[in-house]
Amino acid sequence: MMKTQIEGTRLLEKTIVNGHAIELNEANFDGEVLNAVQPVLVQFWAGWSGSCKAMTPILESVAKDQAVSIKFARVNVEDQEALTEHYGVSSVPTLLIFNQGDLLDQIVGRTTEQAVREKLEPLR
C-alpha cells in the first residue's frame, strides 16, 4: 500500500509539468520567465508539502483555461536553492506572477482556484 501511495504522489506532482508547466532551474529561468513575451506564473514547490500537492489540481484547472495567454512554470525549492533564495521564498507553495520580466504579484501558501484566477485576470 505504501508503494501505491508513493507512485500516486509522483504522478500528481508530475501532472502539471507534463500537461502545462515548465520545470525551471538556474539555466532556463531567465529565458522562460524574465524574457518571456507572455505573463508567467511560477510555483515554488516541494515534493514533501501537502499544500503543494493540494495546489496541483487547482493550477491544472487554471492552466487549462489560461494556457494560451499565460505560461505556467515551477521551481522545486529543494533542487533550486539559489532561485528560492533569490526570490525570498520561505514558504511553499509560493506563486510568483511575472510580466515582461517584472515580478508583479505573489500568493504565499495554499489558496483557492478563484484567488489564482483573480490575480491572473488583469494579465489576460
C-alpha positions as a printed NumPy array, in Angstrom:
array([[  0.   ,   0.   ,   0.   ],
       [  2.841,   2.429,   0.739],
       [  4.302,   1.913,  -2.752],
       [  0.95 ,   2.77 ,  -4.369],
       [  0.691,   5.962,  -2.317],
       [  4.197,   6.992,  -3.322],
       [  3.57 ,   6.266,  -7.015],
       [  0.286,   8.208,  -6.855],
       [  2.093,  11.152,  -5.296],
       [  4.731,  11.127,  -8.048],
       [  2.033,  11.127, -10.709],
       [  0.255,  14.022,  -9.013],
       [  3.495,  16.009,  -8.787],
       [  4.288,  15.457, -12.482],
       [  0.822,  16.074, -13.906],
       [  1.039,  19.836, -14.215],
       [  4.581,  19.622, -15.581],
       [  3.639,  17.173, -18.304],
       [  0.451,  18.984, -19.152],
       [  1.179,  22.659, -18.782],
       [  4.128,  23.779, -16.688],
       [  7.819,  24.094, -17.407],
       [ 10.289,  22.886, -14.798],
       [ 12.609,  25.795, -14.053],
       [ 16.232,  25.885, -12.98 ],
       [ 19.007,  28.482, -12.91 ],
       [ 19.923,  27.766, -16.533],
       [ 16.471,  28.361, -18.036],
       [ 14.817,  30.786, -15.588],
       [ 15.773,  33.998, -17.395],
       [ 14.724,  32.698, -20.788],
       [ 11.478,  31.111, -19.659],
       [ 10.378,  33.771, -17.166],
       [ 12.228,  37.069, -17.31 ],
       [ 12.439,  37.185, -21.118],
       [  9.007,  35.648, -21.788],
       [  6.666,  37.568, -24.058],
       [  3.606,  36.443, -22.118],
       [  2.913,  36.624, -18.363],
       [  4.311,  33.732, -16.305],
       [  3.   ,  32.155, -13.107],
       [  5.826,  30.397, -11.245],
       [  5.029,  27.942,  -8.483],
       [  7.769,  27.347,  -5.916],
       [  7.002,  23.887,  -4.537],
       [  8.375,  20.904,  -2.62 ],
       [  7.521,  17.236,  -3.019],
       [  7.034,  16.738,   0.719],
       [  4.462,  19.539,   1.022],
       [  0.834,  18.513,   1.312],
       [ -0.228,  22.064,   0.463],
       [  1.803,  21.957,  -2.763],
       [  0.169,  18.66 ,  -3.702],
       [ -3.252,  20.159,  -2.98 ],
       [ -2.44 ,  23.072,  -5.315],
       [ -1.756,  20.786,  -8.294],
       [ -5.397,  20.279,  -9.373],
       [ -6.108,  23.982,  -8.827],
       [ -3.216,  25.041, -11.049],
       [ -4.088,  22.38 , -13.627],
       [ -7.606,  23.757, -13.881],
       [ -6.431,  27.344, -14.212],
       [ -3.72 ,  26.332, -16.707],
       [ -6.239,  24.59 , -18.956],
       [ -8.235,  27.801, -19.218],
       [ -5.245,  30.145, -19.361],
       [ -2.731,  28.13 , -21.404],
       [ -2.765,  30.411, -24.414],
       [ -2.164,  33.722, -22.669],
       [ -0.224,  32.78 , -19.501],
       [  2.785,  30.485, -19.18 ],
       [  2.899,  28.153, -16.174],
       [  6.216,  27.072, -14.678],
       [  7.54 ,  25.775, -11.397],
       [ 10.641,  25.615,  -9.251],
       [ 11.438,  22.752,  -6.897],
       [ 12.792,  24.548,  -3.828],
       [ 14.887,  21.563,  -2.796],
       [ 16.677,  21.355,  -6.155],
       [ 16.917,  25.079,  -6.889],
       [ 18.083,  26.688,  -3.667],
       [ 19.679,  29.699,  -5.386],
       [ 16.434,  30.67 ,  -7.166],
       [ 14.465,  30.069,  -3.991],
       [ 16.788,  32.308,  -2.025],
       [ 16.972,  34.968,  -4.749],
       [ 13.186,  35.416,  -4.727],
       [ 12.927,  35.254,  -0.936],
       [ 10.725,  32.178,  -0.9  ],
       [ 10.495,  30.874,   2.647],
       [  7.187,  29.021,   2.488],
       [  5.686,  26.602,  -0.01 ],
       [  3.668,  26.785,  -2.044],
       [  4.526,  30.286,  -3.23 ],
       [  3.191,  31.565,  -6.538],
       [  5.013,  34.439,  -8.22 ],
       [  3.447,  36.262, -11.15 ],
       [  5.795,  37.867, -13.682],
       [  5.058,  40.039, -16.696],
       [  7.741,  41.274, -19.096],
       [ 10.435,  40.363, -16.593],
       [  8.849,  42.179, -13.668],
       [  7.565,  40.462, -10.545],
       [  4.008,  41.783, -10.277],
       [  2.371,  39.785,  -7.526],
       [  2.605,  36.748,  -5.271],
       [  0.474,  34.318,  -3.367],
       [  2.064,  32.609,  -0.373],
       [  0.557,  29.41 ,   0.991],
       [ -2.298,  27.254,  -0.104],
       [ -5.036,  29.209,  -1.856],
       [ -8.201,  28.769,  -3.861],
       [ -8.707,  28.489,  -7.592],
       [-10.741,  31.693,  -7.512],
       [ -7.89 ,  33.606,  -5.84 ],
       [ -5.417,  32.44 ,  -8.504],
       [ -7.823,  33.379, -11.294],
       [ -8.385,  36.835,  -9.772],
       [ -4.627,  37.501,  -9.64 ],
       [ -4.212,  36.447, -13.285],
       [ -7.314,  38.146, -14.71 ],
       [ -5.693,  41.565, -15.333],
       [ -2.987,  39.832, -17.423],
       [ -5.301,  38.084, -19.891]])
